Each structure stands twice: as structure tokens, then as C-alpha cells.
């Protein structure tokens, strides 16, 4: 899989940067790009020296959506029975990450170029951003599992409007609805993403982040709070013997930066219901 052809991957200061690298195609999304993004996210998730991932683009646009110019979805007949569309491959892999993912978006983020970001923990936009779930205007259907992610981010009413109309909208509307967390000058959005990433890397415990991230995703749809509280109780009962908890409290009392030592690859509570899924 490496070296990559359609993305780049680099790690600096515990932050992995995954860059969509097809500026000549305005970040047009391909099946190969999906495979490379999955591989990069796997690499970052398995690297204990990586604490945060920043996902961005190399040109003036993040991604204008699926690039169908090469007939990427033309199977010459029926698709394989186990075929999965490429945007969903990426959004599902980000969903299962144990580390936070920050999307730094400039210019157009449209169709699959937007749905792949919905499972990121943060989306930072530039003032020149344009967003759109344009599928109905192309005779297509929403992909990237976006019909699951989007209503959870912005509510059913807004999701219905954006997806049924397929209209393109700007960063102010995206910010008001909660699709993006903040809006910045185009030349500043990536720096703001790194500023956030550095704060998370320096001040949060990796195991705590991994559990919290998946608690929100996996348990928010539970039929009642009782199942969630059962798991909360089990996690909280183990805190007195958890090294990161002791370090978190001690560093707070001593007014110094924390030095968390627990590892995601070895120290996740083994009873978490989503492990192995």
C-alpha cells in the first residue's frame, strides 16, 4: 500500500497528518483513495506514538466528491456480493478509531468528499468552504453511512433538508447547524487544527479518549440510560487502580502537565462491549 499515490501520510509531534493529495482533480474521491485512507487510519490507530489524526487536503478544495471519470463504479455487470462503496469504507474506519480525528476543510467538501468526514470528531472549516450532500441532484443515493451520521450531528430536520434538496451551503450555515465546530480564514484552518491536536495530545489520556469516543458513538443509541450506566459504573469502579487516573489527579494538584502511561493497545478495559467489532 505504501508509498501512497493519492494521499500522503506523515507523523510529527504525536500528530499524524493524512492529506488527500489529488489537487489536479480537486480532491476527487476514488476507490484507490478509499483503500489508502483506510490503510493510513489503520497505521495511525496502531501507532502508540500517534495521539491525534488531522485529515486535510492538499489543494484549494478538500474533495469535490467521487471521481467517476475512470468508471470506478462500473463493474461491467453485477457488483460483487460483498462490495462496499468506498466512502463508507472510510467513514466506518474513522468511526472505529481509538484516537480523535480532526478534519481541516477548505473549499469544496461535497458528496463523498463530505460524508467521509462525518465520523471525524471535529470538523474545522475555512471561510471559503462549500458543503453539499448533492446526491439527489445527480440521481444518486446518500453514501458513506451518512444517513446514520448526519442526523446525529445536526438533527433530523436539517439532515432532511440538506439531503433531500441536495443544495450547496456555506460555512455559516454549517456552523449554526453544528456540522462544523469553527470557521477560520483559509490560510489559518490547518494551523487551528494543529493547535487543537496539540492540546489533545498534551493534556488528555489516550485510553480515556479511546473509551470516551466509543462510549459516545456506541452507547448514544442505547434504548435507555440503564445499559449505559451499567458500563459507566464498571468503568468508574476500576478508577482507584488505574494509573492514568492517579496521574491525572496528581498532575492537577501539582499544577504540572500530565504524563499518562497507559496504552490503547494493551490497557483498554477487556469487557468493553464493542471490542472486536
N, C-alpha and C positions, 0 to 999 in steps of 0.2 A: 504493500500500500504506500510506502514511502520511497522516494520523495513524492510529495503530493503534486498534482498537476493543476488543480482548480481551487485549492485553498493553501494557506501557509499556517505553520504552527511553530510557536516559539514560547519559551518559558524564561521569564525574568522576575527575580524577586518574589517567588512563590505564586506568580500570576501567569497563567497560560493564556496566550492570545491566539485565537482561531480566527483567521481572516478569509472571507470569501474573496477569491482572487481572480475574478473574470471582469476586470473593468471595461474591456472592449465589448463585452456583452451586457454591460450594466448589471453585473452580478447574476445573470440568467442562471436559473437553477437546473441542474442536470442529475441524472441517475448517478454518474460518477461522483459528482459533488456530494450527493447524499451519502455515498459509501465513504468518502473521505472525511466528511463531517462526523459520521459515526465513529470512524477509527480515531479521529482526533479527540473526541469526547471520551472514548474508552481510554485512550492514553492518559489524558488528564485525570480521569477519575481514579485510575490505578496508581498514579504517581503521588506518593505521600508528601513529596516536596511541593506539590501544587495545592494551593488553598482555594483559589478562585479562578474562574474562566471568564475571559472577556471575548465575546463574539462580535465581530465587526466586518466591514467591507473595505476593499482597497481603493475604490473609486468614489465618484460623487454620489453614487447610489449604493444602498445596501444590496437590494435584489429586486428586479422587476418581475420576479416570478419564474415559473417554469419556462425553460428554453426548449421549445418544441421544434426548432429548426432542423434538428438532426433526426426527427422522428423517434424520439426517445421512448414514447409510449406505444409505438406501432409494433405489435408483436407478429404481424403477418398472419393473424388468426386469433384464436383464443389465448388470453394470457395464461401463464402457469397458474395452477390452482392455489399455490401458496404465495403468489405475488403480492407485494405490499407497495403502495405508492410511496415515492421517495420522500416527500415532505413529512409524512407520518413516521417514517423510519427515524428521521432526525428529531422530531418533536418528542417521540416516545423515549429516545435515548437520553435527551436532556431531562425529561420527566424522572427518569430513574437515577439521575446523578446524585451523588452524595455531597457534591460541592456546589456552591452557588454559581450561577451563570448570569453574567451581565451583558445584555445586548446594547451596543452603541450604534445607533442607526442614523444614517444621513440619507438625504434624497428620498428616492422611491423605495418603499418596502411594501410590495403588492403581491397578492395571491400567495403562492408558496413561499415567496420572499418575506411574507409577514407571518404566515402560520407556523413556520419553523421557530419563530421567536416566542410564541405564546407560552411555552413551558419554561422560558427563562425566568429567573427570579426578579430581575429588574430589566426594564427597557428604558433607555435614555435616548431622547430624540433631539434632532437638530431643528433649527428654525425653518429650514428648507425641506423638512420631511413631508412626504405624502404617503398616505396609507390607503389601502383598499382591499376588500375581500371581493374581487371583481368577477367571481365565478359565474354568476347568473348573467352577466353581460357578455360572456363567452360561450354560453350554453354548456357550462361545466358544473361541477358539484364541489362544495367545500371539502378540502382535504387537510392533511396534517393533524387529524383528530381535532380540528379547530371548532367543530360543533360541540365538543366537550369542554375545551379550554376557554373559549371566548365568553360564554355566559357566566362562567365563574369569575372572570376578571371584570366585566363591565355590566353584568345583569342581562336578563333575557330580552328586555325591551330594546336596549341599544344593540345587542348582538343581532336581533331580528332585523332591525333597521339596516345595519351595515351589510348583513349578508343577503337579505332579500333584494335590497336596492343595488348592491354592488358598486355603490358610488365611492369616489375617492374623497378623502377628507384630510384635513391638515393637523398639525401638531397640537394646536389649541384645543380642538375637539377631542383629540386622543387623550390629552392631559385631563380635561374635565371629566371624561368618562372613566379614567383610571387605566387606560390601555398602556400609557407611558407614565413614568414616575417623575420625569422632569424634562425640560426643554432648554437647549443651550445653543449658542452660536455654532455654526457648522464646524469651525476650526477648534472649538472647545469641547465638543461632546465626548471625544475619545479620552481626553485628559480627565474629564469629570468621571468617566467610567473607571479609569485607573485610580483616581482619588478614592472612590468608593471601594474598589477592590483592595487597595492597600489598607484601608480601615478595617475591612472584614478580615483580612489575612492577619493583621496585627492584634486584633482585640477580641476575636471570637474563637471558641474551642471547636476543632474540626469534627469531633464526634457529636458534640451538642448540635452543631449546624446540620450535620447529616441526618440526625434523628428528627430535629425540628422541621427540616424541609420536607421530609417524607411524612411526618405526622400531619402536616397541613394538607398535603396532596392526598394521602391515602385515607385519612380519617375524617376529612371535612364532609364527605358524603355519607358518613355513617347514619343509620336511621334514627339514632337518638344519641344524646351525650353519654349514655351509660357505658357503651363499649369503649369510648374514648377515655372516660375517666378510669376505667379498669386498667388501661395501659398507662395512663398518667401515673396512677398510684404505684404500679410496679416499677416504673422508671424512677419516681421520686423516692421510693423506699430504698433504692440502691445508692442514693447520693452520698450517704455517710462514708461509704467505702470507695468512692470514685475519686481518683487522683485529680482530675481536672476540676472537680467541684472544690476540693480543698485549695487548689492553686488559685481558682477564681476568687474565692473569698479572701484568701491571704493577700493576693496582689491588690485587691481593692482596699483592704485595711492598711496595707503598707504603701499605698499610693504609687505603685510601680506597674509597668506593663506586665501582663501575664505571660507565663511560659508554659503553655499547655503541652503535655507529653503523650496523651492518648492518641492512638492511631485508628483511622477508619478501617483499615484492612484487618486489624486484629481485635479491636476493642468495642465494636458495636454490641449492644446487648443481644444475646443469641435468640431471645424469644420474640423479637420484633416480627409481627405477622407478615410483613411484606418481604422479608429476606428470601432470596431465591426466586423472586418474581420480577 
